[in-house]
Amino acid sequence: MEKKPKLAIIDYGMGNLRSVLRGWQAAGAEAFLVRSPADIARADALVFPGQGAIADCMSLLVKTGFDHSIREWIAADRPFFGICLGLQALFAESEEGGGCACLGVLPGKVVRFRLSPGFKVPHMGWNSVSFRPDVEISKGMDGRQFYFVHSFYAAPADPALVWGRTEYGGVSFASAVARGRCHATQFHPEKSQSGGLQLYTRFLTLI
Amino acid sequence: MLSVRVIPCLDVNKGRVVKGVNFVDLIDAGDPVLAAKAYEKQGADELVFLDITASSEGRGIMRDVVARTADQCFMPVTVGGGLRSSEDIRAMLNAGADKVSLNTAAVQNPDLVSDTSSFFGNQCIVVAIDAKRRKDADGWTVYTHGGRNDTGRDAVEWAREVVRRGAGEILLTSMDRDGTKDGYDLELTRAVSEAVEVPVIASGGVGNLQHLADGILKGRASAVLAASIFHFGTYTIAQAKDFLASQGIPVRRV
């Protein structure tokens, strides 16, 4: 039998990662939670599911040393997957909570939805994603719907980073970004039923 | 385009679905995990579990139901009923719930909404508002304890306050309409939806598919919740979505 890819999920103590863990397991990975950067050494891929407020997330990443691990991992172009706040944290800064410096792995900033009345924030529910046709793991998935829940979104400074776009309230925002083997989604694949798990399964083929 | 969410709600007592669920292919109509899986297959966009268990040992059973559901269903799950403290909330989120809904506890201790939404994130904290039309004047008041206690609070004002405190969503139930099959209280739904920035889920009174469409088009809700029309097999989730689509409402198909 073929060996399952080993996938480390960063657990910096902000909450429940059960769905993320089960999602990756269902997609075919030998997935496990890691609480210390030392534990990622044996992993083939790194997953960063951000949770809570960005300021708390960043201070916990710095405290645990995961900030360095993430930067080094992506700099070496090893397979990486960020989810929700795990996408936003990759950028240089976020305006959440009055402003917060982030990991600065990708150029650009994270901004809040400013929409006309009638459009609710958070952007919550299932929305479609237009994927860039040349990204291997989303081939054939253009227009699929995924589950979102967020009030902020990333505005990449480099348009080449945009992997997928989603429209909400007249704003077309980067709902997925990619560079090399670094991938990140604003939506939650682990909450997006079969389409989400398919995306995880495809990502595992990069390993 | 963002789809309107269709959300079935399952009442759970001591780990069993109250009254059962009437799906032809379901082996055990009382098993909430099987019911959740069946709804996922039908294309439900989210799921709400309402725990009506009175005893504290029942809470442990509910956490187990949530954990087993989270292991098998890859869709958002909200759990409400009897959550009193931030410890209760943490335990339910750790079990695998994506959101918790607070009702009586929020009214008794509004700081619970502020504290838990800033710690766990606004998106985790839903405030459930049970509202009844005033007899003496215009408007609606908030009820707690499953509709038994009139708090005297104005429902629209209360919605504004909990959103200011950080609630990420409002689950709005008309106690006048709940169980009647006469449709949502559309005036109430619209008044609350237009008063707050966060999404409002319409609940209470659905008897047919037109009621769901009215909740969106006339009530301005972001999502529609129903229980009996789905449980008793009157309509499937897919039929509900076909109807909503025929009314020009964007829905997700599976």
Contacts between the chains, C-beta under 8 A, distances in Angstrom:
chain1	res1	chain2	res2	distance
A	15	B	93	6.0
A	15	B	94	7.6
A	15	B	120	6.2
A	15	B	121	7.7
A	15	B	124	7.9
A	16	B	93	4.9
A	16	B	94	5.0
A	16	B	95	7.7
A	16	B	96	6.3
A	16	B	97	7.8
A	18	B	67	7.2
A	18	B	70	5.4
A	18	B	71	7.5
A	18	B	94	7.5
A	18	B	95	7.6
A	18	B	96	4.5
A	19	B	70	5.5
A	19	B	74	7.1
A	19	B	96	6.1
A	19	B	98	7.3
A	22	B	70	6.7
A	22	B	71	5.4
A	22	B	74	7.7
A	23	B	74	5.9
A	26	B	74	7.3
A	51	B	121	6.5
A	52	B	119	7.2
A	52	B	120	6.8
A	52	B	121	5.1
A	53	B	118	7.1
A	53	B	121	7.0
A	118	B	220	7.8
A	120	B	197	6.4
A	120	B	198	6.0
A	120	B	199	4.6
A	120	B	222	5.5
A	121	B	197	5.6
A	121	B	198	7.1
A	122	B	122	6.9
A	122	B	123	5.7
A	122	B	168	5.8
A	122	B	169	7.9
A	122	B	198	6.8
A	122	B	199	7.3
A	123	B	2	6.8
A	124	B	5	8.0
A	124	B	123	7.2
A	124	B	168	7.5
A	124	B	169	6.7
A	124	B	199	5.2
A	124	B	222	7.2
A	125	B	2	5.5
A	125	B	3	6.0
A	125	B	4	7.6
A	125	B	5	4.9
A	125	B	45	6.5
A	125	B	199	7.6
A	125	B	222	7.2
A	125	B	223	7.0
A	126	B	2	7.3
A	126	B	3	4.6
A	126	B	5	7.1
A	126	B	45	5.8
A	126	B	252	4.4
A	127	B	1	6.9
A	127	B	2	4.7
A	127	B	3	6.9
A	128	B	1	6.9
A	145	B	3	6.6
A	145	B	252	5.0
A	147	B	75	7.5
A	147	B	76	6.2
A	148	B	2	7.9
A	149	B	76	7.7
A	149	B	123	4.5
A	149	B	168	7.7
A	150	B	123	7.5
A	151	B	122	7.4
A	167	B	1	6.6
A	168	B	2	5.8
A	190	B	74	5.8
A	191	B	74	6.3
A	191	B	75	6.0
A	191	B	76	5.1
A	191	B	98	6.9
A	192	B	74	6.9
A	192	B	75	8.0
A	193	B	40	6.5
A	193	B	74	5.2
A	193	B	75	5.8
A	193	B	254	7.2
A	194	B	74	7.9
A	194	B	254	7.9
A	196	B	74	6.2
A	197	B	74	6.2
